[in-house]
Amino acid sequence: MSARYAIYLTPPADHPLWQAGCTWLGRDPSSDLAPSPPSRRATPWRYGFHATLKPPMRLAEGASVQGLHAALCALSQRLQSFDMPALEVGALTDFIVLQAAAPLDPAHPLHVLADTCVREFDGFRDPLTAADLQRLQSRHPLGAREAELLARWGYPHVLDCWRFHCTLSDSVLDDGERQVWLELARTFFSPALERPWRCDALSLYVEPSAGAPMQLLRRYPFKG
């Protein structure tokens, strides 16, 4: 099975931050329309506006989309909505991102939600191949803890190495250029960030085939 599925966090469809994120990246992943990617933001364009909770995964043998849907419904039934932390545009290594304005305590509901998704949906994940591991390890040098998380959970930036962020750019290595894009993004997202974001749903995304634009399949409202 070439399709991959991911559990993401996205603002409500009527929230100005969702509209701003889709406009900035040049694509609405809930729509069937998939225009040509903008040259400067090609990778985040393909993934769509989101924050990662459970990274993209191929389904394990015996697992099904129907089972994943049922598990998401069951989890959302017991989750309660909560206020998102204050957010700001900033830099995460070489990338421009929307991130929490202050470090998140592991007990914060947002961090707990991310940890829960990593653990509870791991049974649906097909183990990484040797090629997958090599590809992920070649992106950036990994510390011992990140390598341990990659081997166990299929991704290095989870649990205690997870940081909430919505990626807004590809890697921008030049400091001056990165500063220009930071100022542009701060100005662009400022109006949308004035409205509080109430976290009240999970989003299921699919990558139909390798390299295809990811699509938002469904949002799962919290009902706890």
Helices and strands as residue ranges (DSSP letters): E 4-9, H 16-25, G 39-41, H 42-47, E 51-57, H 65-78, E 82-83, E 87-92, E 95-100, H 109-120, G 122-124, H 130-139, H 144-153, G 159-161, E 165-167, H 175-193, E 198-199, E 201-207, E 215-221
